[in-house]
Amino acid sequence: MDSTTATISPLTKKPSTKKSVLRTTINPWLMPSLVIGLLATVVLSVGIGAVRITPYEIWLIIGKAFGYATTVDESKMAILLAIRLPRVCLAVLVGSGLAISGAAIQGLFRNPLADPGLIGISAGASLAAVTMIVLEVSFFTTLTGILGMYALSVVSFIGASLTAFLVYRISRMAGKSLVTTMLLTGIAINALSGALTGIMTYLATDEQLRNITFWSLGSLGGASWTSVLGILPFTVIALFGIPRLAKSLNLLALGESQASMLGINLKSIKRQVIIFSTMAVGTSVAVAGIIGFVGLVIPHLIRMGAGSDHRRVLVGSALGGAIVLTLADSLARTLVAPAELPIGILTALLGTPVFLWILFKQRRQSIS
């Protein structure tokens, strides 16, 4: 018998089928393809719009921005550097942060349905941001005076952290994180956050109401270099911190007791995952509002090509999330031009059928 189609187990003496081998196959070109795809997506996104900018013109404009003596169209240079480039950078940061956070939370709870939005973390971050916008109390004023443009991101991070801690503590029963309890707790937190956000909406002025609408729909329309710099340190810390936990998350997939016996500090790992994930989610919500399905669908798609190893899933999710959100933002600002479609609506419209397709595919595999 061909060794590529079946192997003999020394314990069972039964051949393992080709189907089981194919399920563990990893695409070696996935990561290079994601990196190349991200670069191509960035070039495409900064070039399309009412004023088209070719890749060669982009190269010349960036060269002049760094001091090289080149001749460029000043209007295109202003559009690229002041409008499109910060928006694309913001999409890359938000998309990568949401996707890698979703993958880390799924690994922590050992549940592929776990998601920052599904278990209420995004709603908690949004509520904290809306509360800061509406309630001009002395604490928020003092915090803004101290932290400046970082204040809103810090408040959103605090709201996301409190929500994550609450969901995790309630979901733990008899030493385990029960999936059903976690999901029901997330639903309750989402409902409570929605109700409190409604109260804030009732108290808001017309100007504050427009800002609250921004949070509820999700948009990158307010992108600027200030907002990019506002979330950059938080997102970078999460993007570098979460992949360092990949080995521990792999061991945690065996179960908490087995991971503890192998020397994993469970409390430390859980604390780090929650802190890094809520840091990325909270700051993303602070500048872009609630954007659903990125943290839920992207890790699923990456696992289909990268397997279950978190060393590949986490990095691949960050790259895939950046690509998807950048493309979604490009569609949002060009589909109904000169108007703009809220990106949260677009990701929901695109993410729902993809997620249902993944569920049906996994069900067929489990039946077969």
C-alpha positions in Angstrom: 0.0 0.0 0.0 1.3 3.5 -0.8 2.7 5.2 2.2 1.2 8.5 1.2 -2.4 7.3 1.4 -2.3 5.2 4.6 -0.1 4.6 7.6 0.0 1.7 10.1 -0.3 2.6 13.8 2.1 0.4 15.9 -0.6 0.2 18.7 -3.8 -0.4 16.8 -2.4 -2.0 13.6 -5.2 -0.2 11.7 -4.6 2.0 8.7 -5.3 5.7 9.1 -7.2 7.0 6.1 -6.1 9.6 3.6 -9.0 11.8 4.8 -7.4 12.1 8.3 -4.1 13.0 6.8 -5.6 15.8 4.7 -7.2 17.4 7.7 -3.8 18.0 9.2 -2.3 19.4 6.0 -1.0 22.9 6.3 -0.6 25.3 3.4 3.0 26.5 3.4 2.2 29.4 1.1 -0.5 30.9 3.4 1.7 33.3 5.4 3.7 34.6 2.4 0.4 35.0 0.5 -1.1 37.0 3.4 1.9 39.3 3.6 1.9 39.9 -0.2 -1.9 40.3 -0.1 -1.7 43.0 2.6 0.8 45.0 0.7 -1.3 44.8 -2.5 -4.4 45.7 -0.5 -2.8 48.8 1.0 -1.5 50.0 -2.4 -5.0 49.4 -4.0 -6.9 51.1 -1.2 -4.8 54.3 -1.1 -5.1 54.6 -4.9 -8.8 54.2 -5.5 -11.4 56.9 -5.0 -12.8 60.0 -6.6 -9.2 60.9 -7.5 -7.2 57.9 -8.7 -3.6 57.6 -7.8 -1.4 55.1 -9.5 1.2 53.0 -7.7 4.0 54.9 -9.4 2.5 58.2 -8.2 2.2 56.7 -4.7 5.9 55.9 -4.8 6.8 59.4 -5.9 4.7 61.1 -3.3 6.1 58.9 -0.5 9.6 59.7 -1.8 8.9 63.4 -1.7 7.5 63.2 1.8 10.8 61.7 2.9 12.7 64.6 1.3 13.6 63.2 -2.2 13.5 65.8 -5.0 10.6 64.5 -7.2 7.9 66.2 -9.1 4.4 65.3 -8.0 0.8 66.6 -8.2 0.4 68.6 -5.0 -3.4 67.9 -4.8 -2.8 64.2 -5.1 -0.1 64.4 -2.5 -2.4 66.2 -0.1 -5.2 63.6 -0.7 -2.8 60.7 -0.1 -1.0 61.9 3.0 -3.8 63.7 4.8 -6.8 61.5 3.9 -6.2 58.1 2.4 -3.0 57.0 4.0 -4.1 57.6 7.7 -7.4 55.9 6.9 -5.7 52.8 5.5 -3.3 52.7 8.4 -6.2 52.9 10.8 -8.0 50.1 9.0 -4.9 47.9 9.2 -4.5 48.5 12.9 -8.2 48.0 13.7 -8.6 44.9 11.5 -5.4 43.2 12.8 -6.3 44.1 16.4 -9.8 42.7 16.2 -8.9 39.5 14.4 -5.9 38.6 16.6 -8.0 39.4 19.7 -10.8 37.1 18.5 -8.3 34.3 17.8 -6.8 34.7 21.3 -10.1 34.7 23.1 -11.3 31.6 21.1 -8.1 29.9 22.3 -8.6 31.0 25.9 -12.1 29.8 26.1 -11.5 26.8 23.8 -14.6 27.8 21.9 -14.6 28.8 18.2 -17.8 30.9 18.8 -16.1 33.2 21.3 -15.7 36.8 20.0 -15.1 40.2 21.5 -18.5 41.3 20.2 -20.3 38.1 21.0 -19.3 38.0 24.7 -19.9 41.7 25.2 -16.4 43.2 25.3 -17.0 45.5 22.3 -20.3 46.7 23.8 -18.5 47.5 27.1 -15.8 49.4 25.4 -18.4 51.4 23.4 -20.5 52.1 26.5 -17.4 53.5 28.2 -16.6 55.7 25.2 -20.1 57.0 24.9 -20.3 57.8 28.6 -17.1 59.8 28.3 -18.6 61.7 25.3 -21.9 62.6 27.1 -20.9 63.0 30.7 -18.5 65.9 31.0 -17.6 65.1 34.6 -14.4 66.2 36.3 -12.8 62.8 36.1 -13.1 62.7 32.3 -12.0 66.3 32.0 -8.9 65.7 34.2 -8.1 62.5 32.3 -8.3 64.3 29.0 -6.0 67.0 30.3 -3.4 64.4 31.4 -3.6 62.0 28.5 -4.8 64.2 25.6 -5.7 62.2 22.5 -5.1 58.9 24.4 -7.8 59.6 27.0 -10.7 58.1 25.0 -8.7 55.0 24.1 -7.8 54.5 27.8 -11.4 54.8 28.9 -12.5 52.4 26.2 -9.8 50.0 27.4 -11.0 50.2 31.0 -14.6 49.5 29.8 -13.5 46.5 27.7 -11.4 45.2 30.6 -14.2 45.4 33.1 -16.5 43.6 30.8 -14.0 40.9 30.0 -13.3 40.3 33.7 -17.1 40.2 34.5 -17.9 37.7 31.7 -14.9 35.5 32.6 -15.7 35.4 36.3 -19.4 34.6 35.8 -18.6 31.9 33.2 -16.4 30.0 35.6 -18.2 27.3 37.5 -16.6 24.4 39.2 -13.2 25.5 38.0 -14.2 25.5 34.3 -15.4 28.2 31.8 -18.8 26.9 30.8 -19.5 27.8 27.1 -23.2 28.2 27.6 -22.8 30.4 30.7 -20.2 32.5 28.9 -22.4 33.1 25.8 -25.5 33.9 27.9 -23.4 36.3 30.1 -22.2 38.0 26.9 -25.8 38.3 25.7 -26.8 39.9 29.1 -23.8 42.2 29.0 -24.7 43.3 25.4 -28.3 44.0 26.5 -27.2 45.9 29.6 -24.7 48.0 27.6 -27.3 48.7 25.0 -29.7 49.9 27.6 -27.2 52.2 29.3 -26.1 53.5 25.9 -29.7 54.3 25.2 -29.8 56.4 28.4 -26.7 58.2 27.3 -28.3 58.8 23.9 -31.4 60.3 25.7 -29.1 62.7 27.6 -26.9 63.6 24.7 -27.0 66.9 22.8 -27.3 67.0 19.0 -23.6 67.1 18.5 -23.0 64.3 21.0 -25.8 62.3 19.3 -24.0 62.4 16.0 -20.9 61.0 17.7 -22.9 58.2 19.4 -24.4 57.2 16.0 -20.8 56.9 14.8 -20.1 54.3 17.6 -23.2 52.3 16.9 -22.6 51.9 13.1 -18.9 51.7 13.0 -16.9 53.8 10.6 -13.3 54.9 9.7 -14.5 58.2 8.2 -13.0 60.2 11.1 -9.5 58.7 10.5 -6.6 61.1 10.9 -3.0 60.8 12.0 -4.1 61.8 15.5 -6.5 58.8 15.7 -3.8 56.5 14.2 -1.2 57.6 16.8 -3.9 57.3 19.5 -4.3 53.6 19.1 -0.9 52.7 17.7 0.9 52.0 21.0 -2.0 49.9 22.4 -2.5 47.9 19.2 1.3 47.3 18.7 1.6 46.0 22.3 -1.3 43.6 21.6 0.1 42.5 18.2 3.5 41.7 19.7 2.2 40.4 23.1 -0.5 37.9 22.0 1.7 35.8 19.6 4.1 35.2 22.5 1.3 33.3 24.2 0.8 30.9 21.2 2.6 28.0 22.8 0.7 28.3 26.0 -2.6 28.5 24.1 -1.7 25.3 22.2 -1.2 23.5 25.5 -4.3 25.0 27.0 -6.3 23.4 24.1 -5.5 20.0 25.9 -7.4 21.2 28.9 -6.6 23.3 31.9 -5.5 20.4 34.1 -3.1 19.0 31.4 -1.7 22.4 30.7 -1.1 23.0 34.4 0.7 19.7 34.7 3.0 20.7 31.8 4.1 23.8 33.7 1.8 26.5 32.3 0.8 29.3 34.7 -2.9 29.4 33.9 -3.7 32.6 35.9 -0.9 34.5 34.1 -1.9 33.3 30.7 -5.5 34.1 31.1 -4.7 37.5 32.5 -2.4 38.3 29.7 -4.8 37.2 27.0 -7.6 39.3 28.5 -5.4 42.4 28.9 -3.9 42.2 25.4 -7.2 41.4 23.7 -9.2 44.1 25.5 -6.4 46.6 24.9 -6.8 46.0 21.1 -10.6 45.9 21.1 -11.1 48.8 23.4 -8.8 51.2 21.4 -10.4 50.0 18.1 -13.9 50.8 19.4 -12.6 54.2 20.6 -11.7 55.3 17.1 -13.9 53.1 14.8 -17.0 52.1 16.8 -18.3 48.5 16.9 -17.2 46.5 13.9 -18.6 43.0 14.0 -17.6 39.6 12.6 -13.9 40.4 12.0 -12.8 38.8 15.2 -15.2 35.9 14.7 -14.8 34.9 11.0 -11.2 35.6 10.3 -9.7 33.1 12.7 -12.0 30.4 11.3 -10.8 31.1 7.8 -7.1 31.1 8.9 -7.5 27.7 10.7 -8.8 26.2 7.4 -5.4 26.8 5.8 -3.0 27.0 8.8 -4.3 24.3 11.1 -4.9 24.7 14.8 -1.4 25.8 15.8 -1.8 29.2 17.4 1.7 30.2 16.3 0.3 30.4 12.8 -3.4 31.2 13.6 -2.6 34.3 15.6 -0.2 35.8 13.1 -2.4 34.8 10.2 -5.5 36.3 11.8 -3.7 39.6 12.3 -2.7 39.7 8.6 -6.1 38.5 7.4 -8.0 40.9 9.6 -6.0 43.8 8.2 -6.6 42.7 4.7 -10.4 42.2 5.1 -11.1 45.4 7.0 -9.0 47.5 4.5 -10.9 46.0 1.6 -14.2 46.5 3.4 -13.4 50.1 4.1 -12.5 50.6 0.4 -15.8 49.2 -0.6 -17.6 51.3 2.0 -16.3 54.6 0.6 -16.7 53.7 -3.1 -19.9 51.6 -3.4 -22.2 54.5 -2.8 -19.9 57.4 -3.6 -20.0 60.3 -2.9 -21.8 59.0 0.2 -20.2 56.5 2.5 -21.6 53.2 3.8 -20.9 52.5 7.5 -18.2 49.8 7.6 -20.0 48.0 10.5 -23.0 47.4 8.3 -20.8 46.1 5.5 -18.8 43.7 7.6 -22.0 42.3 9.0 -23.5 41.8 5.5 -20.3 40.1 4.3 -19.5 38.2 7.5 -22.8 36.6 8.1 -23.0 34.4 5.0 -19.3 33.4 5.4 -19.8 32.4 9.0 -22.9 30.3 8.1 -20.9 28.6 5.3 -18.2 27.7 7.8 -20.8 26.3 10.2 -22.5 24.2 7.6 -19.1 22.9 6.3 -18.0 21.9 9.8 -21.3 20.1 10.3 -20.9 18.1 7.1 -17.4 17.1 8.1 -18.5 16.0 11.6 -21.4 13.9 10.1 -19.1 12.3 7.5 
